[in-house]
Amino acid sequence: MMDDVNCQGSESSLMQCSFRRWKQHNCGHSKDAAAQCTVKLRLINGPNPCSGRVEVLYNNEWGTVCDDGWDRNDANVVCRELGCGNVISAPGSAFYGQGNGPIMLDDVNCQGYESSLMLCSFRGWKQHNCGHSKDAAVQCTGTCLIFKLAW
């Protein structure tokens, strides 16, 4: 289907990379390519482990998500991916405080059914037009109960 694919590294989809025209190739299945991506998420500064500012680990660096276009569909994907149930709200404007470091994602657009935030469209890694005053957050239905045992 695709041959001579050339990506720069900031693309959010393989379709944004250059390649020969569809179905024009000079190779067989012995040269099929594969990729395995691991991106981690965490929630910071929330009242419980299932609420907080959304942060993404990419290339061994944690960064935030801009709230441009951030909505309940995006937040629902994060909640499910983290095992935190369903979304209660999708606050923006650094509701749980401003992060530091890079802004990893902007213009995130999930349909709400994706199993991972990385399956949603976004502008590209570290491609943004906002500051940390617009860091995105989630509030999910799940919580983590901690029991203190006394001996």
N, CA, C and O atoms as a GROMACS GRO file, in nm:
protein
  604
    1MET      N    1   0.081  -0.120   0.000
    1MET     CA    2   0.000   0.000   0.000
    1MET      C    3   0.086   0.127   0.000
    1MET      O    4   0.059   0.220  -0.076
    2MET      N    5   0.190   0.130   0.086
    2MET     CA    6   0.276   0.249   0.097
    2MET      C    7   0.421   0.207   0.083
    2MET      O    8   0.460   0.100   0.131
    3ASP      N    9   0.501   0.290   0.018
    3ASP     CA   10   0.644   0.263   0.001
    3ASP      C   11   0.719   0.395   0.014
    3ASP      O   12   0.664   0.502  -0.012
    4ASP      N   13   0.844   0.385   0.053
    4ASP     CA   14   0.930   0.503   0.069
    4ASP      C   15   0.866   0.607   0.161
    4ASP      O   16   0.866   0.726   0.130
    5VAL      N   17   0.814   0.562   0.274
    5VAL     CA   18   0.751   0.652   0.371
    5VAL      C   19   0.860   0.732   0.442
    5VAL      O   20   0.962   0.677   0.485
    6ASN      N   21   0.838   0.863   0.452
    6ASN     CA   22   0.936   0.952   0.514
    6ASN      C   23   0.865   1.045   0.611
    6ASN      O   24   0.791   1.134   0.570
    7CYS      N   25   0.889   1.022   0.741
    7CYS     CA   26   0.829   1.105   0.846
    7CYS      C   27   0.937   1.189   0.912
    7CYS      O   28   1.054   1.149   0.917
    8GLN      N   29   0.898   1.306   0.964
    8GLN     CA   30   0.991   1.394   1.034
    8GLN      C   31   0.991   1.368   1.184
    8GLN      O   32   1.088   1.400   1.253
    9GLY      N   33   0.882   1.309   1.237
    9GLY     CA   34   0.873   1.279   1.379
    9GLY      C   35   0.769   1.360   1.453
    9GLY      O   36   0.734   1.325   1.566
   10SER      N   37   0.719   1.466   1.395
   10SER     CA   38   0.618   1.547   1.463
   10SER      C   39   0.476   1.516   1.415
   10SER      O   40   0.380   1.574   1.465
   11GLU      N   41   0.463   1.426   1.319
   11GLU     CA   42   0.332   1.394   1.264
   11GLU      C   43   0.248   1.317   1.366
   11GLU      O   44   0.300   1.238   1.444
   12SER      N   45   0.117   1.340   1.364
   12SER     CA   46   0.027   1.266   1.452
   12SER      C   47  -0.037   1.149   1.380
   12SER      O   48  -0.110   1.071   1.440
   13SER      N   49  -0.011   1.137   1.252
   13SER     CA   50  -0.068   1.029   1.172
   13SER      C   51   0.030   0.992   1.060
   13SER      O   52   0.100   1.079   1.008
   14LEU      N   53   0.035   0.867   1.025
   14LEU     CA   54   0.120   0.821   0.915
   14LEU      C   55   0.080   0.889   0.784
   14LEU      O   56   0.164   0.906   0.695
   15MET      N   57  -0.044   0.927   0.772
   15MET     CA   58  -0.093   0.992   0.650
   15MET      C   59  -0.030   1.130   0.629
   15MET      O   60  -0.035   1.184   0.519
   16GLN      N   61   0.027   1.188   0.734
   16GLN     CA   62   0.091   1.319   0.722
   16GLN      C   63   0.235   1.309   0.673
   16GLN      O   64   0.299   1.411   0.648
   17CYS      N   65   0.287   1.188   0.660
   17CYS     CA   66   0.422   1.165   0.611
   17CYS      C   67   0.422   1.157   0.458
   17CYS      O   68   0.320   1.124   0.397
   18SER      N   69   0.535   1.187   0.398
   18SER     CA   70   0.543   1.173   0.253
   18SER      C   71   0.565   1.025   0.217
   18SER      O   72   0.627   0.951   0.293
   19PHE      N   73   0.514   0.984   0.101
   19PHE     CA   74   0.531   0.847   0.051
   19PHE      C   75   0.494   0.845  -0.096
   19PHE      O   76   0.434   0.939  -0.148
   20ARG      N   77   0.530   0.736  -0.162
   20ARG     CA   78   0.488   0.722  -0.302
   20ARG      C   79   0.337   0.720  -0.308
   20ARG      O   80   0.271   0.710  -0.204
   21ARG      N   81   0.283   0.729  -0.424
   21ARG     CA   82   0.138   0.722  -0.439
   21ARG      C   83   0.086   0.588  -0.390
   21ARG      O   84   0.160   0.489  -0.387
   22TRP      N   85  -0.042   0.584  -0.350
   22TRP     CA   86  -0.104   0.461  -0.301
   22TRP      C   87  -0.080   0.346  -0.398
   22TRP      O   88  -0.096   0.361  -0.520
   23LYS      N   89  -0.043   0.233  -0.344
   23LYS     CA   90  -0.025   0.106  -0.417
   23LYS      C   91   0.088   0.111  -0.519
   23LYS      O   92   0.098   0.022  -0.604
   24GLN      N   93   0.173   0.212  -0.514
   24GLN     CA   94   0.291   0.215  -0.600
   24GLN      C   95   0.411   0.177  -0.514
   24GLN      O   96   0.452   0.253  -0.426
   25HIS      N   97   0.467   0.061  -0.541
   25HIS     CA   98   0.577   0.012  -0.460
   25HIS      C   99   0.666  -0.079  -0.544
   25HIS      O  100   0.629  -0.123  -0.652
   26ASN      N  101   0.784  -0.105  -0.490
   26ASN     CA  102   0.876  -0.197  -0.556
   26ASN      C  103   0.928  -0.301  -0.456
   26ASN      O  104   1.045  -0.339  -0.458
   27CYS      N  105   0.838  -0.346  -0.369
   27CYS     CA  106   0.878  -0.445  -0.268
   27CYS      C  107   0.764  -0.543  -0.240
   27CYS      O  108   0.650  -0.520  -0.278
   28GLY      N  109   0.799  -0.650  -0.172
   28GLY     CA  110   0.701  -0.752  -0.134
   28GLY      C  111   0.679  -0.752   0.016
   28GLY      O  112   0.732  -0.667   0.087
   29HIS      N  113   0.600  -0.847   0.064
   29HIS     CA  114   0.567  -0.853   0.206
   29HIS      C  115   0.687  -0.884   0.294
   29HIS      O  116   0.680  -0.866   0.415
   30SER      N  117   0.794  -0.929   0.238
   30SER     CA  118   0.914  -0.953   0.319
   30SER      C  119   0.971  -0.822   0.374
   30SER      O  120   1.056  -0.824   0.463
   31LYS      N  121   0.925  -0.709   0.320
   31LYS     CA  122   0.972  -0.578   0.366
   31LYS      C  123   0.862  -0.500   0.439
   31LYS      O  124   0.871  -0.378   0.452
   32ASP      N  125   0.757  -0.571   0.486
   32ASP     CA  126   0.653  -0.503   0.562
   32ASP      C  127   0.713  -0.438   0.686
   32ASP      O  128   0.803  -0.494   0.749
   33ALA      N  129   0.663  -0.322   0.720
   33ALA     CA  130   0.713  -0.247   0.836
   33ALA      C  131   0.613  -0.256   0.951
   33ALA      O  132   0.494  -0.278   0.930
   34ALA      N  133   0.664  -0.238   1.071
   34ALA     CA  134   0.580  -0.237   1.191
   34ALA      C  135   0.637  -0.135   1.288
   34ALA      O  136   0.754  -0.097   1.280
   35ALA      N  137   0.553  -0.092   1.380
   35ALA     CA  138   0.597   0.000   1.485
   35ALA      C  139   0.521  -0.032   1.611
   35ALA      O  140   0.404  -0.071   1.607
   36GLN      N  141   0.587  -0.015   1.722
   36GLN     CA  142   0.521  -0.032   1.851
   36GLN      C  143   0.545   0.095   1.930
   36GLN      O  144   0.659   0.134   1.955
   37CYS      N  145   0.438   0.158   1.970
   37CYS     CA  146   0.449   0.285   2.041
   37CYS      C  147   0.399   0.268   2.184
   37CYS      O  148   0.298   0.202   2.209
   38THR      N  149   0.470   0.328   2.274
   38THR     CA  150   0.424   0.331   2.412
   38THR      C  151   0.424   0.474   2.459
   38THR      O  152   0.527   0.541   2.461
   39VAL      N  153   0.309   0.520   2.496
   39VAL     CA  154   0.293   0.653   2.550
   39VAL      C  155   0.223   0.636   2.684
   39VAL      O  156   0.124   0.564   2.694
   40LYS      N  157   0.273   0.703   2.784
   40LYS     CA  158   0.213   0.692   2.916
   40LYS      C  159   0.141   0.821   2.950
   40LYS      O  160   0.180   0.930   2.907
   41LEU      N  161   0.035   0.806   3.028
   41LEU     CA  162  -0.044   0.920   3.076
   41LEU      C  163  -0.039   0.924   3.228
   41LEU      O  164  -0.023   0.821   3.293
   42ARG      N  165  -0.054   1.043   3.282
   42ARG     CA  166  -0.072   1.056   3.426
   42ARG      C  167  -0.157   1.179   3.454
   42ARG      O  168  -0.168   1.269   3.371
   43LEU      N  169  -0.217   1.180   3.572
   43LEU     CA  170  -0.297   1.294   3.617
   43LEU      C  171  -0.227   1.354   3.738
   43LEU      O  172  -0.190   1.282   3.831
   44ILE      N  173  -0.208   1.485   3.736
   44ILE     CA  174  -0.129   1.555   3.837
   44ILE      C  175  -0.214   1.659   3.911
   44ILE      O  176  -0.300   1.724   3.851
   45ASN      N  177  -0.188   1.675   4.040
   45ASN     CA  178  -0.247   1.780   4.126
   45ASN      C  179  -0.396   1.766   4.151
   45ASN      O  180  -0.458   1.861   4.200
   46GLY      N  181  -0.455   1.653   4.121
   46GLY     CA  182  -0.597   1.635   4.147
   46GLY      C  183  -0.623   1.588   4.290
   46GLY      O  184  -0.530   1.554   4.362
   47PRO      N  185  -0.750   1.587   4.330
   47PRO     CA  186  -0.786   1.545   4.465
   47PRO      C  187  -0.779   1.394   4.484
   47PRO      O  188  -0.782   1.345   4.598
   48ASN      N  189  -0.771   1.319   4.375
   48ASN     CA  190  -0.758   1.174   4.381
   48ASN      C  191  -0.686   1.128   4.254
   48ASN      O  192  -0.666   1.208   4.163
   49PRO      N  193  -0.646   1.002   4.248
   49PRO     CA  194  -0.568   0.955   4.132
   49PRO      C  195  -0.644   0.958   3.999
   49PRO      O  196  -0.584   0.940   3.894
   50CYS      N  197  -0.774   0.980   4.002
   50CYS     CA  198  -0.853   0.980   3.879
   50CYS      C  199  -0.903   1.119   3.841
   50CYS      O  200  -0.999   1.132   3.766
   51SER      N  201  -0.838   1.221   3.891
   51SER     CA  202  -0.867   1.360   3.853
   51SER      C  203  -0.736   1.436   3.856
   51SER      O  204  -0.652   1.415   3.943
   52GLY      N  205  -0.720   1.527   3.760
   52GLY     CA  206  -0.600   1.610   3.760
   52GLY      C  207  -0.563   1.660   3.622
   52GLY      O  208  -0.632   1.633   3.523
   53ARG      N  209  -0.453   1.733   3.617
   53ARG     CA  210  -0.398   1.784   3.492
   53ARG      C  211  -0.345   1.665   3.412
   53ARG      O  212  -0.277   1.578   3.467
   54VAL      N  213  -0.376   1.660   3.282
   54VAL     CA  214  -0.332   1.551   3.197
   54VAL      C  215  -0.188   1.575   3.153
   54VAL      O  216  -0.154   1.681   3.100
   55GLU      N  217  -0.104   1.475   3.176
   55GLU     CA  218   0.034   1.481   3.129
   55GLU      C  219   0.066   1.354   3.052
   55GLU      O  220   0.018   1.245   3.083
   56VAL      N  221   0.150   1.372   2.949
   56VAL     CA  222   0.185   1.264   2.857
   56VAL      C  223   0.337   1.247   2.857
   56VAL      O  224   0.411   1.345   2.854
   57LEU      N  225   0.383   1.122   2.861
   57LEU     CA  226   0.525   1.093   2.851
   57LEU      C  227   0.557   1.059   2.706
   57LEU      O  228   0.500   0.966   2.648
   58TYR      N  229   0.649   1.134   2.648
   58TYR     CA  230   0.689   1.112   2.510
   58TYR      C  231   0.840   1.131   2.501
   58TYR      O  232   0.892   1.234   2.544
   59ASN      N  233   0.909   1.033   2.447
   59ASN     CA  234   1.056   1.038   2.438
   59ASN      C  235   1.120   1.068   2.574
   59ASN      O  236   1.209   1.154   2.584
   60ASN      N  237   1.075   0.998   2.676
   60ASN     CA  238   1.129   1.011   2.813
   60ASN      C  239   1.112   1.149   2.874
   60ASN      O  240   1.191   1.189   2.959
   61GLU      N  241   1.011   1.223   2.831
   61GLU     CA  242   0.988   1.357   2.882
   61GLU      C  243   0.838   1.375   2.906
   61GLU      O  244   0.756   1.347   2.819
   62TRP      N  245   0.803   1.423   3.026
   62TRP     CA  246   0.663   1.450   3.058
   62TRP      C  247   0.627   1.590   3.011
   62TRP      O  248   0.707   1.683   3.021
   63GLY      N  249   0.505   1.604   2.959
   63GLY     CA  250   0.455   1.734   2.917
   63GLY      C  251   0.304   1.738   2.927
   63GLY      O  252   0.240   1.636   2.953
   64THR      N  253   0.248   1.854   2.906
   64THR     CA  254   0.105   1.875   2.924
   64THR      C  255   0.030   1.871   2.791
   64THR      O  256   0.088   1.855   2.684
   65VAL      N  257  -0.102   1.885   2.803
   65VAL     CA  258  -0.192   1.887   2.688
   65VAL      C  259  -0.264   2.021   2.688
   65VAL      O  260  -0.318   2.062   2.791
   66CYS      N  261  -0.266   2.089   2.575
   66CYS     CA  262  -0.334   2.217   2.563
   66CYS      C  263  -0.485   2.195   2.557
   66CYS      O  264  -0.531   2.094   2.502
   67ASP      N  265  -0.562   2.288   2.613
   67ASP     CA  266  -0.708   2.270   2.617
   67ASP      C  267  -0.781   2.317   2.491
   67ASP      O  268  -0.904   2.317   2.489
   68ASP      N  269  -0.708   2.357   2.386
   68ASP     CA  270  -0.774   2.396   2.261
   68ASP      C  271  -0.858   2.280   2.209
   68ASP      O  272  -0.803   2.175   2.173
   69GLY      N  273  -0.988   2.296   2.204
   69GLY     CA  274  -1.077   2.191   2.156
   69GLY      C  275  -1.099   2.077   2.255
   69GLY      O  276  -1.170   1.982   2.223
   70TRP      N  277  -1.039   2.084   2.373
   70TRP     CA  278  -1.050   1.978   2.474
   70TRP      C  279  -1.195   1.968   2.520
   70TRP      O  280  -1.256   2.068   2.559
   71ASP      N  281  -1.251   1.847   2.515
   71ASP     CA  282  -1.390   1.829   2.555
   71ASP      C  283  -1.411   1.695   2.625
   71ASP      O  284  -1.315   1.621   2.651
   72ARG      N  285  -1.536   1.664   2.653
   72ARG     CA  286  -1.569   1.541   2.727
   72ARG      C  287  -1.529   1.415   2.650
   72ARG      O  288  -1.495   1.314   2.712
   73ASN      N  289  -1.532   1.419   2.518
   73ASN     CA  290  -1.489   1.301   2.441
   73ASN      C  291  -1.341   1.272   2.465
   73ASN      O  292  -1.302   1.157   2.484
   74ASP      N  293  -1.259   1.377   2.464
   74ASP     CA  294  -1.116   1.362   2.488
   74ASP      C  295  -1.092   1.310   2.630
   74ASP      O  296  -1.014   1.218   2.652
   75ALA      N  297  -1.160   1.372   2.725
   75ALA     CA  298  -1.143   1.335   2.865
   75ALA      C  299  -1.191   1.192   2.891
   75ALA      O  300  -1.131   1.120   2.971
   76ASN      N  301  -1.298   1.151   2.825
   76ASN     CA  302  -1.350   1.016   2.843
   76ASN      C  303  -1.248   0.911   2.800
   76ASN      O  304  -1.235   0.806   2.863
   77VAL      N  305  -1.176   0.939   2.692
   77VAL     CA  306  -1.072   0.847   2.645
   77VAL      C  307  -0.961   0.836   2.751
   77VAL      O  308  -0.914   0.726   2.780
   78VAL      N  309  -0.920   0.949   2.807
   78VAL     CA  310  -0.817   0.948   2.911
   78VAL      C  311  -0.864   0.870   3.033
   78VAL      O  312  -0.791   0.786   3.086
   79CYS      N  313  -0.986   0.896   3.078
   79CYS     CA  314  -1.040   0.826   3.196
   79CYS      C  315  -1.040   0.675   3.174
   79CYS      O  316  -0.995   0.600   3.261
   80ARG      N  317  -1.089   0.631   3.060
   80ARG     CA  318  -1.092   0.486   3.032
   80ARG      C  319  -0.952   0.428   3.019
   80ARG      O  320  -0.925   0.320   3.071
   81GLU      N  321  -0.863   0.500   2.951
   81GLU     CA  322  -0.727   0.449   2.932
   81GLU      C  323  -0.656   0.429   3.066
   81GLU      O  324  -0.575   0.337   3.080
   82LEU      N  325  -0.685   0.514   3.163
   82LEU     CA  326  -0.622   0.504   3.294
   82LEU      C  327  -0.698   0.414   3.390
   82LEU      O  328  -0.658   0.398   3.505
   83GLY      N  329  -0.807   0.354   3.344
   83GLY     CA  330  -0.886   0.267   3.431
   83GLY      C  331  -0.963   0.344   3.536
   83GLY      O  332  -0.988   0.294   3.646
   84CYS      N  333  -1.000   0.466   3.504
   84CYS     CA  334  -1.066   0.555   3.599
   84CYS      C  335  -1.214   0.574   3.572
   84CYS      O  336  -1.272   0.674   3.617
   85GLY      N  337  -1.277   0.483   3.501
   85GLY     CA  338  -1.421   0.496   3.477
   85GLY      C  339  -1.452   0.593   3.366
   85GLY      O  340  -1.381   0.602   3.266
   86ASN      N  341  -1.561   0.666   3.386
   86ASN     CA  342  -1.609   0.761   3.284
   86ASN      C  343  -1.579   0.904   3.326
   86ASN      O  344  -1.545   0.931   3.441
   87VAL      N  345  -1.594   0.994   3.231
   87VAL     CA  346  -1.565   1.134   3.254
   87VAL      C  347  -1.678   1.200   3.335
   87VAL      O  348  -1.796   1.173   3.312
   88ILE      N  349  -1.640   1.286   3.427
   88ILE     CA  350  -1.734   1.374   3.496
   88ILE      C  351  -1.728   1.510   3.430
   88ILE      O  352  -1.830   1.570   3.397
   89SER      N  353  -1.605   1.559   3.409
   89SER     CA  354  -1.587   1.687   3.341
   89SER      C  355  -1.450   1.692   3.276
   89SER      O  356  -1.362   1.610   3.304
   90ALA      N  357  -1.434   1.790   3.188
   90ALA     CA  358  -1.309   1.809   3.113
   90ALA      C  359  -1.263   1.953   3.129
   90ALA      O  360  -1.265   2.030   3.033
   91PRO      N  361  -1.221   1.991   3.250
   91PRO     CA  362  -1.182   2.131   3.271
   91PRO      C  363  -1.056   2.171   3.196
   91PRO      O  364  -0.965   2.090   3.177
   92GLY      N  365  -1.052   2.294   3.155
   92GLY     CA  366  -0.935   2.351   3.091
   92GLY      C  367  -0.882   2.464   3.176
   92GLY      O  368  -0.905   2.469   3.297
   93SER      N  369  -0.811   2.556   3.113
   93SER     CA  370  -0.758   2.676   3.179
   93SER      C  371  -0.678   2.642   3.304
   93SER      O  372  -0.688   2.711   3.406
   94ALA      N  373  -0.598   2.537   3.297
   94ALA     CA  374  -0.509   2.496   3.406
   94ALA      C  375  -0.586   2.482   3.538
   94ALA      O  376  -0.541   2.529   3.643
   95PHE      N  377  -0.701   2.418   3.532
   95PHE     CA  378  -0.788   2.399   3.649
   95PHE      C  379  -0.712   2.338   3.767
   95PHE      O  380  -0.737   2.375   3.882
   96TYR      N  381  -0.620   2.246   3.740
   96TYR     CA  382  -0.540   2.183   3.845
   96TYR      C  383  -0.397   2.237   3.847
   96TYR      O  384  -0.303   2.165   3.883
   97GLY      N  385  -0.382   2.361   3.809
   97GLY     CA  386  -0.251   2.425   3.811
   97GLY      C  387  -0.178   2.411   3.679
   97GLY      O  388  -0.203   2.320   3.600
   98GLN      N  389  -0.087   2.504   3.656
   98GLN     CA  390  -0.007   2.504   3.534
   98GLN      C  391   0.108   2.404   3.546
   98GLN      O  392   0.174   2.394   3.649
   99GLY      N  393   0.128   2.330   3.438
   99GLY     CA  394   0.241   2.239   3.434
   99GLY      C  395   0.368   2.314   3.397
   99GLY      O  396   0.366   2.435   3.375
  100ASN      N  397   0.477   2.239   3.389
  100ASN     CA  398   0.600   2.296   3.338
  100ASN      C  399   0.658   2.197   3.238
  100ASN      O  400   0.608   2.085   3.226
  101GLY      N  401   0.758   2.237   3.169
  101GLY     CA  402   0.810   2.151   3.063
  101GLY      C  403   0.733   2.175   2.935
  101GLY      O  404   0.659   2.272   2.923
  102PRO      N  405   0.750   2.086   2.839
  102PRO     CA  406   0.689   2.107   2.708
  102PRO      C  407   0.538   2.085   2.708
  102PRO      O  408   0.483   2.013   2.792
  103ILE      N  409   0.473   2.149   2.615
  103ILE     CA  410   0.332   2.120   2.586
  103ILE      C  411   0.336   2.016   2.474
  103ILE      O  412   0.375   2.047   2.361
  104MET      N  413   0.296   1.895   2.506
  104MET     CA  414   0.312   1.782   2.413
  104MET      C  415   0.205   1.777   2.305
  104MET      O  416   0.234   1.749   2.189
  105LEU      N  417   0.080   1.804   2.343
  105LEU     CA  418  -0.032   1.788   2.249
  105LEU      C  419  -0.119   1.912   2.246
  105LEU      O  420  -0.136   1.980   2.348
  106ASP      N  421  -0.173   1.941   2.129
  106ASP     CA  422  -0.267   2.051   2.111
  106ASP      C  423  -0.370   2.009   2.007
  106ASP      O  424  -0.343   1.922   1.924
  107ASP      N  425  -0.485   2.069   2.013
  107ASP     CA  426  -0.594   2.040   1.919
  107ASP      C  427  -0.629   1.891   1.918
  107ASP      O  428  -0.652   1.834   1.811
  108VAL      N  429  -0.632   1.829   2.035
  108VAL     CA  430  -0.670   1.689   2.047
  108VAL      C  431  -0.816   1.676   2.008
  108VAL      O  432  -0.900   1.756   2.050
  109ASN      N  433  -0.847   1.575   1.927
  109ASN     CA  434  -0.984   1.556   1.883
  109ASN      C  435  -1.018   1.407   1.884
  109ASN      O  436  -0.988   1.335   1.789
  110CYS      N  437  -1.081   1.363   1.992
  110CYS     CA  438  -1.126   1.224   2.004
  110CYS      C  439  -1.274   1.216   1.974
  110CYS      O  440  -1.348   1.312   1.995
  111GLN      N  441  -1.316   1.102   1.924
  111GLN     CA  442  -1.459   1.077   1.904
  111GLN      C  443  -1.523   1.030   2.034
  111GLN      O  444  -1.644   1.044   2.054
  112GLY      N  445  -1.441   0.974   2.124
  112GLY     CA  446  -1.489   0.928   2.254
  112GLY      C  447  -1.484   0.778   2.272
  112GLY      O  448  -1.495   0.729   2.384
  113TYR      N  449  -1.469   0.704   2.163
  113TYR     CA  450  -1.468   0.558   2.170
  113TYR      C  451  -1.326   0.500   2.162
  113TYR      O  452  -1.310   0.379   2.178
  114GLU      N  453  -1.224   0.582   2.139
  114GLU     CA  454  -1.088   0.534   2.123
  114GLU      C  455  -1.038   0.468   2.253
  114GLU      O  456  -1.079   0.508   2.362
  115SER      N  457  -0.951   0.370   2.239
  115SER     CA  458  -0.896   0.302   2.356
  115SER      C  459  -0.773   0.373   2.411
  115SER      O  460  -0.726   0.341   2.520
  116SER      N  461  -0.720   0.469   2.337
  116SER     CA  462  -0.601   0.542   2.380
  116SER      C  463  -0.605   0.684   2.324
  116SER      O  464  -0.656   0.707   2.215
  117LEU      N  465  -0.553   0.777   2.400
  117LEU     CA  466  -0.545   0.915   2.353
  117LEU      C  467  -0.462   0.924   2.226
  117LEU      O  468  -0.484   1.014   2.144
  118MET      N  469  -0.369   0.833   2.208
  118MET     CA  470  -0.283   0.834   2.090
  118MET      C  471  -0.357   0.793   1.963
  118MET      O  472  -0.303   0.809   1.853
  119LEU      N  473  -0.478   0.742   1.975
  119LEU     CA  474  -0.558   0.708   1.858
  119LEU      C  475  -0.645   0.826   1.814
  119LEU      O  476  -0.716   0.817   1.714
  120CYS      N  477  -0.638   0.935   1.887
  120CYS     CA  478  -0.712   1.056   1.852
  120CYS      C  479  -0.622   1.145   1.766
  120CYS      O  480  -0.500   1.134   1.771
  121SER      N  481  -0.683   1.232   1.689
  121SER     CA  482  -0.602   1.323   1.609
  121SER      C  483  -0.552   1.437   1.698
  121SER      O  484  -0.617   1.474   1.796
  122PHE      N  485  -0.438   1.491   1.664
  122PHE     CA  486  -0.382   1.608   1.731
  122PHE      C  487  -0.285   1.676   1.636
  122PHE      O  488  -0.251   1.621   1.531
  123ARG      N  489  -0.242   1.793   1.672
  123ARG     CA  490  -0.160   1.878   1.585
  123ARG      C  491  -0.026   1.816   1.548
  123ARG      O  492   0.024   1.837   1.438
  124GLY      N  493   0.033   1.742   1.638
  124GLY     CA  494   0.167   1.684   1.621
  124GLY      C  495   0.242   1.701   1.751
  124GLY      O  496   0.214   1.793   1.828
  125TRP      N  497   0.338   1.615   1.776
  125TRP     CA  498   0.414   1.621   1.901
  125TRP      C  499   0.482   1.756   1.917
  125TRP      O  500   0.557   1.799   1.830
  126LYS      N  501   0.455   1.821   2.029
  126LYS     CA  502   0.514   1.950   2.066
  126LYS      C  503   0.479   2.062   1.968
  126LYS      O  504   0.546   2.165   1.966
  127GLN      N  505   0.378   2.042   1.888
  127GLN     CA  506   0.329   2.146   1.796
  127GLN      C  507   0.207   2.210   1.861
  127GLN      O  508   0.104   2.144   1.874
  128HIS      N  509   0.216   2.335   1.901
  128HIS     CA  510   0.106   2.399   1.973
  128HIS      C  511   0.109   2.550   1.953
  128HIS      O  512   0.206   2.607   1.903
  129ASN      N  513   0.000   2.611   1.993
  129ASN     CA  514  -0.009   2.757   1.991
  129ASN      C  515  -0.070   2.807   2.122
  129ASN      O  516  -0.156   2.895   2.121
  130CYS      N  517  -0.026   2.749   2.234
  130CYS     CA  518  -0.081   2.790   2.363
  130CYS      C  519   0.026   2.783   2.471
  130CYS      O  520   0.136   2.734   2.448
  131GLY      N  521  -0.010   2.832   2.589
  131GLY     CA  522   0.080   2.829   2.704
  131GLY      C  523   0.022   2.741   2.814
  131GLY      O  524  -0.088   2.687   2.799
  132HIS      N  525   0.095   2.728   2.921
  132HIS     CA  526   0.050   2.641   3.031
  132HIS      C  527  -0.075   2.692   3.101
  132HIS      O  528  -0.136   2.618   3.178
  133SER      N  529  -0.114   2.816   3.077
  133SER     CA  530  -0.239   2.866   3.135
  133SER      C  531  -0.360   2.794   3.074
  133SER      O  532  -0.472   2.808   3.122
  134LYS      N  533  -0.336   2.718   2.968
  134LYS     CA  534  -0.443   2.645   2.901
  134LYS      C  535  -0.425   2.493   2.913
  134LYS      O  536  -0.473   2.419   2.828
  135ASP      N  537  -0.356   2.446   3.018
  135ASP     CA  538  -0.338   2.302   3.037
  135ASP      C  539  -0.472   2.234   3.061
  135ASP      O  540  -0.556   2.283   3.136
  136ALA      N  541  -0.491   2.118   2.996
  136ALA     CA  542  -0.615   2.041   3.005
  136ALA      C  543  -0.613   1.948   3.125
  136ALA      O  544  -0.507   1.907   3.173
  137ALA      N  545  -0.734   1.914   3.172
  137ALA     CA  546  -0.748   1.825   3.287
  137ALA      C  547  -0.869   1.735   3.267
  137ALA      O  548  -0.947   1.752   3.173
  138VAL      N  549  -0.883   1.638   3.356
  138VAL     CA  550  -1.000   1.551   3.358
  138VAL      C  551  -1.045   1.529   3.502
  138VAL      O  552  -0.966   1.536   3.596
  139GLN      N  553  -1.173   1.502   3.516
  139GLN     CA  554  -1.232   1.452   3.639
  139GLN      C  555  -1.308   1.327   3.600
  139GLN      O  556  -1.402   1.333   3.521
  140CYS      N  557  -1.269   1.212   3.657
  140CYS     CA  558  -1.328   1.084   3.622
  140CYS      C  559  -1.407   1.027   3.740
  140CYS      O  560  -1.388   1.069   3.855
  141THR      N  561  -1.496   0.933   3.711
  141THR     CA  562  -1.580   0.874   3.815
  141THR      C  563  -1.503   0.783   3.909
  141THR      O  564  -1.542   0.766   4.025
  142GLY      N  565  -1.394   0.724   3.863
  142GLY     CA  566  -1.319   0.630   3.946
  142GLY      C  567  -1.235   0.701   4.051
  142GLY      O  568  -1.196   0.817   4.035
  143THR      N  569  -1.210   0.630   4.158
  143THR     CA  570  -1.120   0.680   4.262
  143THR      C  571  -1.036   0.563   4.310
  143THR      O  572  -1.065   0.447   4.279
  144CYS      N  573  -0.936   0.594   4.382
  144CYS     CA  574  -0.849   0.491   4.438
  144CYS      C  575  -0.858   0.503   4.590
  144CYS      O  576  -0.819   0.605   4.647
  145LEU      N  577  -0.908   0.402   4.653
  145LEU     CA  578  -0.922   0.404   4.799
  145LEU      C  579  -0.797   0.349   4.863
  145LEU      O  580  -0.748   0.243   4.825
  146ILE      N  581  -0.746   0.422   4.960
  146ILE     CA  582  -0.626   0.377   5.032
  146ILE      C  583  -0.668   0.346   5.174
  146ILE      O  584  -0.722   0.432   5.244
  147PHE      N  585  -0.643   0.226   5.217
  147PHE     CA  586  -0.676   0.185   5.353
  147PHE      C  587  -0.552   0.188   5.439
  147PHE      O  588  -0.447   0.136   5.399
  148LYS      N  589  -0.563   0.246   5.555
  148LYS     CA  590  -0.451   0.250   5.648
  148LYS      C  591  -0.475   0.141   5.752
  148LYS      O  592  -0.574   0.143   5.824
  149LEU      N  593  -0.382   0.049   5.758
  149LEU     CA  594  -0.395  -0.060   5.853
  149LEU      C  595  -0.317  -0.027   5.980
  149LEU      O  596  -0.200   0.013   5.974
  150ALA      N  597  -0.381  -0.044   6.093
  150ALA     CA  598  -0.314  -0.022   6.222
  150ALA      C  599  -0.283  -0.157   6.284
  150ALA      O  600  -0.367  -0.247   6.286
  151TRP      N  601  -0.163  -0.172   6.333
  151TRP     CA  602  -0.123  -0.299   6.398
  151TRP      C  603  -0.110  -0.277   6.545
  151TRP      O  604  -0.077  -0.370   6.619
   0.00000   0.00000   0.00000
